[in-house]
Amino acid sequence: MHIILTGATGLVGTSVLSHILTLPASQIQKVSILSRKPVPLAEDHANCEVIIHHNYGTYPESVLEKLKGANAIIWAQGVSQNDVNRDEYIKITRDWPLAAAKAFEKLPSDDNTLKFIYVSGEGATTTPSQLTPLFGRIKGQAEAALLSLSKTSPTIRAYSVRPGYVDPQQHPEIHPLVMGRRTGLMMRFADTAVAPIWRRVAKGQKELGKVLTELAMRENGGPLEGVGIEGEGRTVRNSALRSMAGLA
């Protein structure tokens, strides 16, 4: 299996890569990591290739050639709406993953499909109201666009996952890699005020990397079923993620 990963230096992407590296190389033979900077966690691992890439809105043939034959992509790249302006947030959150999905349609070989796993967030909605915050509205637009693409593309099979608060305290193995980057007023507020309450109902956030990897490793890109599954079987809410991790 060949998996593409973005956001490998962020909290969710680091959790995904950390889990992948615990698996036998026979299960995942290749991990292509798209990143704007080196990924220390991937160093000295023969099945990992870091591809330095700066513009996620476009993909030259030189990059696509390295990604050929991929079976899945985990799009873990993201940013808080509080850290960038509105236009930048929309570009990173909606435009970049959609551009990648369209560019990657021809990557699968032998008539296979490409599972596109978009890390969204609880609070995202495809039916926003006037009270819906920016992140919920834009993530919902990305989900809807990827779902629409799944219906027309011969290869792309998208899933949108909506984790709740992602707590780094639940994954001590990655603390040296991510804890120093938990900056900003809203992030500090979440870690000190929200996290202690959330941990009572959302224990096991370190399992998110495992669940995302297992979703990427599914034999087919068909719709999911169960409690917390929405969007025609392609949207996985936090309750479903907990169930898939064996925590519900």
Secondary structure, 3 states (H helix, E strand, C coil): CEEEEECCCCHHHHHHHHHHCCCCCCCCCEEEEEECCCCHHHCCCCCEEEEECCCCCCCCHHHHHHHCCCCEEEECCCCCCCCCCHHHHHHHHHHHHHHHHHHHHHCCCCCCCEEEEEECCCCCCCCCCCCCCHHHHHHHHHHHHHHHHHHHCCCEEEEEECCCCCCHHHCHHHHHHHHHHCCCHHHHHHHHHHHHHHCCCCCCCCHHHHHHHHHHCCCCCCCCCCCCEECCCCEECHHHHHHHCCCC
